[in-house]
Amino acid sequence: MSIHDRYDGPEFMSVPETARYLGIGRKMVYSLLETGQLAFARERGAIRILRASVVDFQANGRLT
């Protein structure tokens, strides 16, 4: 596994995947990232969101 592939596993989601999963728009996902409500990393310019943080965010009912 290359150092560049560490964020490509199933434990990470893209912004569009996260938006679909949460039923919100991409702009809202970016807002959640900016406010620290979702954990993420950047890889070669791409944002990779930690799947566990998305599931936790939804499970705790933080979407209105």
N, C-alpha and C positions, 0 to 999 in steps of 0.2 A: 504494500500500500504506500503510495506516495504521500508526502507531507501535504500536498494540495488536495488530497482526497479525504482528509479526516473529517470534513463537514458534509460529505455527500451521502452518509449512511442514513438508515431509516429513522434515526433519532433526531433528524433535522428536517425542517420543512422550508419551502420557499415562501416568498411573500404571497404569490397567487394561491398556493396551496393553503396557506394559513387563512387567507380571506375566504376561500370556499368553505373550509372547515368551520369557521366561525360564523359564516353567513353575513359577512360585512365587506365593505369595499377595500381596495388596496390602500387608499389614503388613510383610512382608519387604522389599518395595520401599521403603517408608518408612524402614525400618531402614538400608538401603543408602544412601539419600539422607542420612540423619542422620549416618552415619559417613563421608560424603564419597566413597564408592565409585562413585557415579554422579553425573555433572555435570547440573545442572538450573538452571532459572530459574523465577521466579514471574511470572505475568501475570494481572492482575485476580483474584488469589486462586488461580488454577489453577497447578499444578506442570507444567512442561514439561521433559521429560528429554531430554538430547542423545542422539540415536539412536546416534551413534558411540561414546559411552561405554558404552551397553548392549551393542553388538556386541563391543566390546573386552573388556568384563567377561566375557561368555560365552566368547569365543575364548580367553581366558587361563585358562579353567577354574577360575574363582574360586567357582563354585557347587559345593556338595557334595551 
